[in-house]
Amino acid sequence: MITRAADNKYAILTDILGDEDHLGDMDFKVTGKRDGICGVQMDIKVDGLSMDTMREGTRASRRGRLFILMRCMHVCLPHVKK
């Protein structure tokens, strides 16, 4: 999450590179499988965090996790069948 100080508008960023770790206001890592979350790690660099922001971050992490898992399945499963 990165927040613009002028109006407190924020954006939730999703990546796997870690570039936002030192630039962002919140670093929120979520691991899991298709059916749920296995682990969470969060660093918050701002005062307070709303439940709406947490929900938005959790939804974004789910979309990203499912995307990565589906890509892995499409690449790896055909090789297992051979």
Secondary structure by P-SEA (a helix, b strand, c coil): ccccccccbbbbbbcccccccccccbbbbbbbccccccbbbbbbccccccaaaaaaaaaaaaaaaaaaaaaaaacccccccc
